[in-house]
Amino acid sequence: MKSVTLKELSLLLDGVIQGDDALVISSVATLEHAKAGQISFLANSKYRTQLEATQASAVLLSAKDAQDYQGTALIVKDPYVGFARVAQYLDTTPKAAQGIHPSAQIDPTARLGEGVSIGANAVIGANVILGENVQIGAGTVIGQDTIIGSNTRLWANVTVYHDVQLGQDCIIHSGAVLGSDGFGYANERGQWIKIPQTGGVRIGDRVEIGANSTVDRGALGHTEIHSGVIIDNQVQIAHNDIIGENTAIAGSTTVAGSVTIGKYCIIGGNSAIAGHLSITDGVHISGSTNITSTVRDPGLYSSATVAMDNKLWRKNTVRFRQLDELFQRVKTLEKNLKTPD
């Protein structure tokens, strides 16, 4: 188990120690469940009641919260960011693969950088390039002409089709599919004619894609996911989408084809974005929101209704259908009120 002194953590986080700087920390935990040897954090005021009772050896606090705390603390600008950095530093997650397993199938034309690890029954196709320290989990398949940057980690049973490029320091979780065909068809007298999806997928650096998410290849050009993007589990990114830097997309969201999403956007879970539209930088979309037209201005957008009693919901659904009729009646009444006798 990895351990570190509070003084070392203060240097890592540029923080100020309140208490014993020689204290040894081995892991992170919540205020409620922390034990001796662990460090916790207070980032939300609603958990303040747990602060005095915590058994954590030390707590990450803001300067304001530290004023009233008598225990050992590491004072930082943002306790939640501090928690994330400490958790990374003490991370004990095993590698996706160790060494190259004898059952892995590696095409002789593939090029492997130093320190590459490939798990059992993985398949590496023709002309694949794997950068230094890439980890390929068991059962993962990498299609031909794919390039994967240094320090990128693919967990077990990821499928990467041909002509996909991943940058450095990416994490792709189990079951994800990169480069599958987009939903492209022409209709000829009721019969669907498949349009070959001849584009690729281009993914930047430090991108994380969750379990069972899908990124379709472009129909002609490429589907693009820019650096710093984080994508949750079970997300659908359709062909020729472009996702801007440092955008976050939560689970079960569906993005239809040819959508451009700007930088620093946050898209709540279970949202749906219609095809062939654009979302500008800095947009925040609440969970379960349907976006059906281009969003040109940054801000918060929502469309989902809150849960309610079923009988009331049925009544409101009927009333919703009557909105246009009611609107026309109000317009007529307003017109009549303005008309002189």
Buried (B, 14 or more C-beta within 10 A) or exposed (E): EEEBBBBBBBEBBEBEBBBEBEBEBBBBBBBEEBEEBBBBBBBEEEBEEBBEEBBBBBBBBBEEBBEEBEBBBBBBEBBBBBBEBBEEBBEEEEEBBEEBBEEBEBEEEBEBBEBBBBBEBBBBBEBBBBBBBBBBBBBBBBBBBBBBBBBBBBBBBBBBBBBBBBBBBBBBBBBBBBBBBBBBEEEEEEEEEEBEBEBBBBBBBBBBBBBBBBBBBBBEBBBBBBBBBBBBBBBBBBBBBBBBBBBBBBBBBBBBBBBBBBBBBBBBBBBBBBBEBBBBBBBBBBBBBEBEEEBEEBEEBEEEEEEEEEEEEEEEEEEEEEEEEEEEEEEEEEEEEEEEE
